[in-house]
Amino acid sequence: MNIDAAKNKIKLLLNDKIKIKVYLGRNKYEYYEGYIFKMHPNIFTIYTSKGIKTFAYTDILIRNVVISKFN
């Protein structure tokens, strides 16, 4: 996977309800539910019940952020 593939994956999930798993280090994770509402050239923003979170596309590539569609 490369940056363009990560951007395409995010683009397909734009405005859909998603689950996010964020790796914080030392086997610690945070979980969010929300939706992607903005895409920028290097980052994307997610609106959650806990506020707005911003991540880089590289976070997806190095698996610090795992996104899945909410069913």
C-alpha positions in Angstrom: 0.0 0.0 0.0 1.2 3.5 -0.7 0.0 7.0 0.0 -2.3 7.1 -3.0 -4.0 3.9 -2.0 -4.5 5.2 1.6 -6.1 8.4 0.2 -8.4 6.3 -2.1 -9.4 4.2 0.9 -10.3 7.3 2.9 -12.1 8.8 -0.1 -14.3 5.8 -0.3 -15.2 6.1 3.4 -15.9 9.8 3.2 -19.1 10.7 5.2 -19.7 7.0 6.1 -19.9 5.9 9.8 -16.6 4.3 10.7 -14.7 2.8 13.7 -11.2 3.9 14.4 -8.5 2.1 16.4 -5.5 4.3 17.2 -2.2 2.9 18.5 -0.7 5.1 21.3 2.3 3.0 22.1 3.2 0.4 24.7 0.1 -1.7 23.8 -2.3 1.1 24.5 -5.1 1.9 22.1 -8.0 4.4 21.8 -11.2 3.6 20.0 -13.5 6.1 18.3 -16.7 6.0 16.3 -17.5 8.8 13.9 -17.2 9.9 10.3 -14.5 11.4 8.0 -15.6 14.8 7.0 -12.6 16.5 5.4 -9.6 15.5 3.4 -6.5 17.6 2.8 -3.4 16.8 0.8 -1.5 15.4 3.8 -4.1 14.8 6.6 -7.8 13.9 7.1 -10.1 14.9 9.9 -12.6 12.7 11.7 -15.6 14.0 13.6 -16.2 11.8 16.7 -18.4 12.2 19.8 -15.2 13.1 21.7 -14.3 15.9 19.3 -12.5 16.4 16.0 -9.4 14.2 15.5 -6.8 14.7 12.7 -4.6 12.0 11.3 -2.0 11.7 8.5 -2.3 9.3 5.7 1.0 7.8 6.7 -0.6 6.8 10.0 -2.6 4.3 8.0 0.5 3.0 6.2 2.4 2.3 9.4 -0.8 0.9 11.0 -1.0 3.4 13.8 -4.5 4.0 12.7 -6.9 1.3 11.6 -10.2 2.3 10.0 -13.1 0.0 9.4 -16.6 0.7 8.2 -19.3 0.7 10.9 -22.0 -1.9 10.3 
